[in-house]
Amino acid sequence: MNAFVFAWFSRIFAGGDPLFNWKEVENHIILVGDKNPALRALGELIRKERDDNQKTKDKNSDTPLLWESERLKLFVTNPGGVPLPPYGSWWMEGRLMGDSTASVAGYYKKEGLTSETGPADFLPAELEFLHLLIFRQLKSGTPMSFIKEEDLFMEECLIPWIPRFCAAGGKTTHVPFWELIFEALETSLQVEQSRLKTLLSMSWGKA
């Protein structure tokens, strides 16, 4: 399952260290094989940066600073306007704090959670919640009620906007790290959605 990789994506978009939980992400890259070539390429890029840093030891690479600078320009602050607001309501309704934001908050409330990073439909918050939904299945043997809840959350709150967000991001950035992040996230959602549909179809077949 994709649990750890979505937590990793969440931290990347929030400005976290790409090497956080890296072992789990590497294990996931091995499991997905050819299903997500962008994630595999991203892993190779990050490993190269890590290895280069280890070789130089006392020298700090400027590459992570470039990655973070690009993140700020894409999602946080830009003199010409932020090109990629990381909020679902912006992409689904053309405004912030729309009805879709309340819908996401409803899913959080059902689990006794609130968003601590801003509006409920902030991308890192949604990806972290997706991680929670998947991880709960891992802990409990994948009961069908949990699968259905995740499927509904993805269909209502993620699929309507994240693929468009990623496509726009791929056209906006020229930094290879972020080009791969956008492609890898979109593909990871596709892989996870396919997993859910397969499990749901198996359930219907038994009914």
C-alpha positions, 0 to 999 in steps of 0.5 A: 500500500501507499501509506508512507509515500503519501505521508512523505509527499505531505511533508515535501509539499509542507517544506519538509526534508525529502529524506524524512521516512526515506527508508519506507519510501525506498521500500515502496519504490521497490514494490511499485516497480514499473507502475511509477517511473517518476517516483523511481527517478525521483528516488535516484535523484534524491539518493544522488544528492544524499550521496554527493553530500556524504562525499563532500561531508563539510560542504553544504549543497545548494540543491535542497535550497533550490528545491525549497526556493522553488516550493515557496515560489510555486505555493507560498509567495510570488511577486506575480501571484502564487501560480499553484495554490495548494488548496482543493477549493481553489481548483474545484470552485475558483475560491478559497474556503469553499463548500469543498473545504467544508466537505473535507473538514467533515471527513476529518471531523468524523475521525476526530481530527482537525487540520492544524496546518490551515484550511482543511483542503490544504494539500499536505493535510489531505495527503496526511489524512489519506496516509491515515486512512491507508495505514488504518487498513494495514493495522486492521486487516483491510475491512471493507468499510475502511476501503469504502471510506477511503474511496469516497474521500479520494473520489470527492476530495482528491481526484477532482483537483490533484491531477489538474494541480499536478499537470499545471505544476509540471508545466510551471516548474523547470526544476527536475525535482518538482517536475518529478514530484508532480508526476510521481504524486499523480501516478501514486494516486492512480495506483492507489485508486486502482487498488481500491477499485480492485478491492471493491470489485472483489467485494461486489463479486462476493455479494 
